[in-house]
């Protein structure tokens, strides 16, 4: 298979270098075997995340020069508002410094202690903000989402039975809203169908439960709908995205993904009463509601990024073809992966890759560390370390998925970079049985995966390859 030809050319470059094997092993030890704690100058190909790591366009850079840095009433805020209204269709919006800022404000506005918040699989920051307000997250994703080998084309769908059961088990006024990640990051970037969004919306609206779209990568979800769902092949990604949002009352957005921005987010809604409340919390936690923790130039980069993300369907088509290219190469090498290929990243099934390590020995954390040691490629753990602990009981969550994520930043890497990544991972795969596990030596209380430190269970990670 081939990657679609890039719908852009390159005007600016940034140099990268591959450290020696010894230097990588030293860097890894100093980072406590946590890829989040590596210095980026020590990384060759950085697939830690596609969040804030995208290449901005010349138009985005040009708009940054037009940023209005007024404290209040910045012209740049109105440009962003216009882009959100045009592309996502919500009349009201507060900007935030990034996605979790929007999640924080939303949780403050709507959750009371003792509430339940269903969602199609947890996301780390989203669930934490719900828990910090006294809510309990309830997973209503379909069972297949937890199985790397399940081939469903809309594996991000909500299981309507699970949602209905929750509404029978607890009082409806204890369910302020449901969050729909479309696509679902933690399941492997798996999309949600329009039919499912419609069903959830109709079910919830009847019961006065609000429906919240996590729109960080909703453009990618719209592309999957265009490709896979009957009746959508002749619609543009832009039209499909608008229809998705029309079923959702509220949207939280990390603009660091689809919108190509290096920083920024927003909380948008149809309901003016909720907007008034959100606007008030915005000034407490983010900044005045016409800048929300962002500089005027960031607001402009974000507005232009939003317009660009749906201006032509070939942006997203090329992006997804890059992800599929890496997925197919790894699959052909026999590497166990999450099926089918998702939108923003390739997810390696670390449980199958390091089948000699029990979950207590942190297979995905170990594999992410080992991939860096072997090839200088940075990836991220998405397993028991990311899942963390229940805030009330202190018990560890034990997810059935134990994954390493190779996230592809938009418009940053080329086909040869991805070939290098695949070859590096194949080397690690050949000597997988010798790889020892890790254990915690430091565990922070919140979102532990970002800052935790580890040590080897026994042998040295990175012992010579070949
Ligand atoms: O990193 P933020 O605060 O801009 O956004 C939080 C966030 C919310 N929802 C989803 C689906 C995300 O993926 C997300 C952040 N994701 C990161 C940082 C990632 O590497 O996937």
Boltz pocket constraint, residues with backbone or C-beta under 6 A from the ligand:
constraints:
  - pocket:
      binder: B
      contacts: [[A, 48], [A, 49], [A, 50], [A, 51], [A, 98], [A, 99], [A, 100], [A, 101], [A, 123], [A, 125], [A, 126], [A, 181], [A, 183], [A, 185], [A, 214], [A, 216], [A, 253], [A, 254], [A, 255], [A, 256], [A, 264], [A, 265]]
      max_distance: 6.0
